Amino acid sequence: MAKTTSSSSSNPKGLSLHIGLNAVSPATYGGWSGDLAACEFDAKDMAAIATSRGMKATMLLTKQGTRAKTLAAMRKAAKQLRKGDFFFLTYSGHGGQVPDITGEETDKQDETWCLFDGQLIDDELYFELSRFAAGVRILVLSDSCHSGTVTRNLPPQFEHTTALRRSKMMPISVGLRTYREHRKFYDTLQQGVAKAAGKTSTADPDSILGQLAVSPRLTTIAKAFKPSVILISGCQDNQTSMDGEQNGAFTEQLLKVWNHGNYSGNYAKFHAAIRAGLPASQTPNLFTLGAVARFLRQQPFSV
């Protein structure tokens, strides 16, 4: 009898990573600490779901949510998982932006996750996901503001909300100051990702996720991208995700729909149900990348 050599011929493996930041280091954000209330709760609740579904969960909370630890955890998972396996990645915290220097963003901004000691650029996130093996299923839930168009078009009142309804958008002034003080670092990151990807200009991950099925110019990148990705973000590009007392608004509604595991629909219906329970000012979006037809029909969080 032939030996079993991969998880694709046995039971699928499930790993998860949950990042929740109630604050960031003022030393790397121009004196801004970005205090939030519920992001650690969001990460813990997502980890609880992962564990209940048979995944091995890792949490990075606030000071632990550094660039190095986040990237190390993703790379470790990419090395361990094979075809048929499952990776569940969640982020709850501020979203920000840095000026795009590689020329792929139409809005001239690269979107970011505000990790504790520095921002993780969307180019980096896309590149790290591309490292996973063919056939790995990846679910990403982002309870944050992560689009440059949010900060440029956001109505001013969103920057002055109460503590319990605080926006997860890094203020424009903080973003500009942070980039100015660490410009060489962020410029080098973008150039490094472009070089590692073997391209002088890499396509914007959000554009890839949203337009893959209809955009011929993305054919080359689509062929190079081997895993299957579902990304459900907390809001649209021209909106902001809101913090809460016990959970972010997006995570709170997700937990309500999931109903302690009693939800029986698929990913598409899951997204629709979450979206239906939130106000028009915060409308979660659904993106896919890679071969996801079968993945979308599965019950959420199924290893």
C-alpha positions as CSV (number, residue, x, y, z in Angstrom):
1,M,0.0,0.0,0.0
2,A,1.3,3.4,-0.9
3,K,2.2,5.7,1.9
4,T,0.2,8.9,2.5
5,T,2.5,11.8,1.7
6,S,0.2,14.8,1.9
7,S,-2.9,16.0,3.6
8,S,-4.7,16.0,0.2
9,S,-4.9,12.2,0.5
10,S,-5.9,12.3,4.1
11,N,-7.9,14.6,6.3
12,P,-7.4,18.3,5.4
13,K,-5.4,20.4,7.9
14,G,-6.7,23.8,9.2
15,L,-4.6,26.6,10.5
16,S,-5.6,30.1,11.5
17,L,-4.1,33.5,12.4
18,H,-6.1,36.2,14.2
19,I,-4.7,39.7,14.6
20,G,-6.4,42.2,16.8
21,L,-4.9,45.6,17.7
22,N,-6.5,47.9,20.3
23,A,-3.6,50.3,19.9
24,V,-0.4,50.9,17.9
25,S,3.0,52.1,18.9
26,P,3.2,55.9,18.9
27,A,6.9,55.7,18.1
28,T,6.1,54.4,14.6
29,Y,2.9,56.4,13.9
30,G,4.0,60.0,14.5
31,G,2.9,60.0,18.2
32,W,-0.5,58.5,17.4
33,S,-1.6,55.4,19.5
34,G,-4.9,54.7,17.5
35,D,-6.8,53.5,20.6
36,L,-9.7,51.2,19.8
37,A,-11.9,49.1,22.1
38,A,-13.0,45.8,20.6
39,C,-10.3,44.5,18.2
40,E,-8.8,42.1,20.7
41,F,-12.3,40.7,21.4
42,D,-12.8,40.3,17.6
43,A,-9.5,38.3,17.3
44,K,-10.5,36.1,20.3
45,D,-13.9,35.4,19.0
46,M,-12.6,34.5,15.6
47,A,-10.0,32.2,17.2
48,A,-12.8,30.5,19.1
49,I,-14.6,29.8,15.9
50,A,-11.4,28.4,14.3
51,T,-10.8,26.1,17.3
52,S,-14.4,24.9,17.3
53,R,-14.0,23.9,13.6
54,G,-10.8,21.9,14.2
55,M,-8.2,24.5,13.3
56,K,-5.0,25.2,15.2
57,A,-5.3,28.9,16.0
58,T,-2.7,31.6,16.6
59,M,-3.5,35.0,18.1
60,L,-1.5,38.2,17.9
61,L,-3.0,40.8,20.2
62,T,-1.9,44.5,20.1
63,K,1.8,44.6,21.1
64,Q,2.2,41.0,19.7
65,G,0.7,42.2,16.4
66,T,4.0,43.2,14.8
67,R,5.1,43.1,11.2
68,A,7.7,40.4,11.9
69,K,5.3,38.1,13.9
70,T,2.5,38.5,11.4
71,L,4.7,37.7,8.4
72,A,6.4,34.9,10.2
73,A,3.1,33.3,11.1
74,M,1.8,33.6,7.5
75,R,5.0,32.1,6.1
76,K,5.0,29.2,8.5
77,A,1.4,28.4,7.5
78,A,2.3,28.6,3.8
79,K,5.1,26.0,4.4
80,Q,2.8,23.6,6.3
81,L,-0.3,23.6,4.2
82,R,-0.9,21.6,1.0
83,K,-3.7,21.1,-1.5
84,G,-7.0,20.7,0.2
85,D,-5.9,22.4,3.4
86,F,-7.4,25.5,4.9
87,F,-6.0,28.8,6.2
88,F,-8.1,31.3,8.0
89,L,-6.7,34.8,8.5
90,T,-8.5,37.6,10.3
91,Y,-7.5,41.2,11.1
92,S,-9.2,43.7,13.3
93,G,-7.7,47.2,13.7
94,H,-7.0,50.4,11.8
95,G,-6.6,50.6,8.1
96,G,-4.3,53.1,6.5
97,Q,-2.5,54.1,3.4
98,V,0.9,55.0,2.0
99,P,1.7,56.7,-1.3
100,D,2.0,54.2,-4.1
101,I,5.5,54.4,-5.8
102,T,5.2,51.4,-8.1
103,G,2.4,52.8,-10.3
104,E,-0.2,50.1,-9.9
105,E,-2.8,52.0,-7.9
106,T,-5.3,54.2,-9.8
107,D,-5.8,56.3,-6.6
108,K,-2.0,56.6,-6.1
109,Q,-2.3,55.0,-2.6
110,D,-1.4,51.6,-1.3
111,E,-3.9,50.4,1.3
112,T,-2.5,49.0,4.6
113,W,-3.2,47.1,7.8
114,C,-1.9,49.2,10.8
115,L,0.2,46.6,12.7
116,F,1.7,47.5,16.0
117,D,5.1,48.6,14.8
118,G,4.4,49.5,11.2
119,Q,1.9,49.1,8.4
120,L,1.5,46.0,6.3
121,I,1.0,47.1,2.7
122,D,-1.6,45.4,0.5
123,D,1.1,44.4,-2.0
124,E,2.8,42.5,0.8
125,L,-0.4,40.7,1.9
126,Y,-1.1,39.7,-1.7
127,F,2.4,38.4,-2.2
128,E,2.4,36.4,1.0
129,L,-0.9,34.8,0.0
130,S,0.6,33.9,-3.4
131,R,3.2,31.8,-1.5
132,F,0.6,29.2,-0.5
133,A,0.5,26.0,-2.5
134,A,-2.0,25.2,-5.2
135,G,-5.4,24.1,-3.9
136,V,-5.0,25.6,-0.5
137,R,-8.3,27.4,0.6
138,I,-7.7,30.8,2.2
139,L,-10.4,32.8,4.0
140,V,-9.6,36.4,4.9
141,L,-11.8,38.5,7.1
142,S,-10.8,42.2,7.4
143,D,-12.7,44.3,10.0
144,S,-10.9,47.5,9.1
145,C,-10.8,50.4,6.6
146,H,-8.2,49.4,4.1
147,S,-8.8,51.5,1.0
148,G,-7.1,54.7,0.0
149,T,-10.4,56.0,-1.4
150,V,-11.9,55.8,2.1
151,T,-9.5,58.5,3.5
152,R,-9.8,60.7,0.5
153,N,-13.6,60.7,0.3
154,L,-14.7,60.1,3.8
155,P,-17.1,62.7,5.3
156,P,-15.4,64.7,8.1
157,Q,-17.8,63.5,10.8
158,F,-16.4,60.0,10.7
159,E,-13.2,61.3,12.3
160,H,-15.0,62.6,15.3
161,T,-17.2,59.7,16.4
162,T,-17.8,58.6,20.0
163,A,-15.6,56.0,21.7
164,L,-18.1,53.2,21.2
165,R,-18.6,54.1,17.5
166,R,-15.1,55.0,16.6
167,S,-13.9,54.7,13.0
168,K,-11.1,52.2,12.2
169,M,-9.6,54.6,9.8
170,M,-6.2,56.0,10.5
171,P,-6.6,59.8,10.3
172,I,-5.3,61.4,7.2
173,S,-2.9,63.7,9.1
174,V,-1.4,60.7,10.9
175,G,-1.0,58.7,7.7
176,L,0.9,61.6,6.1
177,R,3.1,62.2,9.1
178,T,3.9,58.4,9.5
179,Y,4.9,58.2,5.8
180,R,7.0,61.3,6.0
181,E,8.9,60.0,9.0
182,H,9.4,56.5,7.6
183,R,9.4,57.1,3.9
184,K,12.5,55.1,3.0
185,F,11.1,52.1,4.9
186,Y,7.7,52.0,3.1
187,D,9.2,52.8,-0.3
188,T,11.7,50.0,0.0
189,L,8.9,47.6,1.0
190,Q,7.0,48.3,-2.2
191,Q,10.1,48.1,-4.4
192,G,11.0,44.8,-2.7
193,V,7.6,43.2,-3.3
194,A,7.6,44.3,-6.9
195,K,11.1,42.8,-7.4
196,A,10.3,39.6,-5.6
197,A,7.2,39.1,-7.8
198,G,9.3,39.5,-10.9
199,K,7.4,42.5,-12.1
200,T,8.3,46.2,-12.4
201,S,4.7,47.0,-11.6
202,T,2.4,44.6,-9.7
203,A,-1.4,44.8,-9.9
204,D,-3.4,46.2,-7.0
205,P,-4.7,43.3,-4.8
206,D,-8.1,44.9,-4.4
207,S,-8.4,45.4,-8.2
208,I,-7.3,41.8,-8.7
209,L,-9.9,40.4,-6.3
210,G,-12.7,42.5,-7.7
211,Q,-12.0,42.2,-11.4
212,L,-10.2,38.9,-11.9
213,A,-13.1,37.3,-13.8
214,V,-13.4,40.1,-16.3
215,S,-10.0,41.8,-16.6
216,P,-7.7,40.3,-19.4
217,R,-4.8,42.4,-18.1
218,L,-4.7,40.3,-15.0
219,T,-4.3,37.0,-16.8
220,T,-0.6,36.6,-16.1
221,I,-1.0,37.2,-12.4
222,A,-4.0,34.9,-12.2
223,K,-2.0,32.1,-13.7
224,A,0.7,32.7,-11.1
225,F,-1.7,32.7,-8.2
226,K,-2.2,29.1,-7.0
227,P,-4.4,29.1,-3.9
228,S,-8.1,29.9,-3.7
229,V,-8.9,33.0,-1.7
230,I,-12.2,34.4,-0.3
231,L,-11.9,37.9,1.2
232,I,-14.8,39.4,3.1
233,S,-14.0,43.0,4.1
234,G,-15.8,45.1,6.6
235,C,-16.9,47.8,4.3
236,Q,-16.8,49.2,0.7
237,D,-13.9,51.2,-0.6
238,N,-15.8,54.5,0.0
239,Q,-16.9,53.6,3.5
240,T,-15.4,53.0,7.0
241,S,-15.6,50.1,9.4
242,M,-16.7,51.0,12.9
243,D,-15.4,49.9,16.3
244,G,-17.8,48.9,19.1
245,E,-17.8,48.1,22.8
246,Q,-17.5,44.3,22.6
247,N,-16.9,43.7,18.8
248,G,-16.5,45.7,15.7
249,A,-19.7,46.3,13.8
250,F,-18.8,43.8,11.1
251,T,-17.5,41.1,13.4
252,E,-20.6,41.6,15.7
253,Q,-22.9,40.9,12.8
254,L,-20.8,38.0,11.5
255,L,-21.1,36.4,14.9
256,K,-24.8,36.9,15.0
257,V,-25.3,35.3,11.6
258,W,-22.9,32.4,12.4
259,N,-25.1,31.8,15.5
260,H,-22.6,29.6,17.4
261,G,-22.2,27.3,14.4
262,N,-25.9,26.8,13.6
263,Y,-25.6,28.7,10.3
264,S,-25.9,26.2,7.4
265,G,-25.5,28.3,4.2
266,N,-22.5,28.8,2.0
267,Y,-20.0,31.7,1.8
268,A,-22.0,33.7,-0.7
269,K,-25.1,33.5,1.4
270,F,-23.1,34.2,4.6
271,H,-21.7,37.4,3.1
272,A,-25.2,38.5,2.0
273,A,-26.7,37.8,5.5
274,I,-23.9,39.8,7.2
275,R,-24.4,42.6,4.7
276,A,-28.2,42.7,5.2
277,G,-27.7,43.2,9.0
278,L,-25.5,46.3,8.7
279,P,-26.5,49.9,7.7
280,A,-26.0,51.3,4.3
281,S,-23.0,53.3,5.6
282,Q,-21.1,50.1,6.2
283,T,-21.6,47.5,3.5
284,P,-19.2,44.5,3.6
285,N,-17.7,43.4,0.3
286,L,-16.9,40.0,-1.1
287,F,-13.8,39.4,-3.3
288,T,-12.4,36.1,-4.7
289,L,-9.1,35.1,-6.2
290,G,-8.2,31.9,-7.9
291,A,-10.4,28.8,-8.5
292,V,-13.1,29.4,-5.9
293,A,-16.3,28.0,-7.4
294,R,-16.3,25.0,-5.1
295,F,-14.9,26.9,-2.2
296,L,-17.8,29.5,-2.3
297,R,-20.4,26.7,-2.0
298,Q,-18.9,25.3,1.2
299,Q,-20.2,26.1,4.7
300,P,-18.1,28.9,6.2
301,F,-15.1,27.8,8.3
302,S,-15.2,24.2,7.0
303,V,-11.8,22.6,7.1
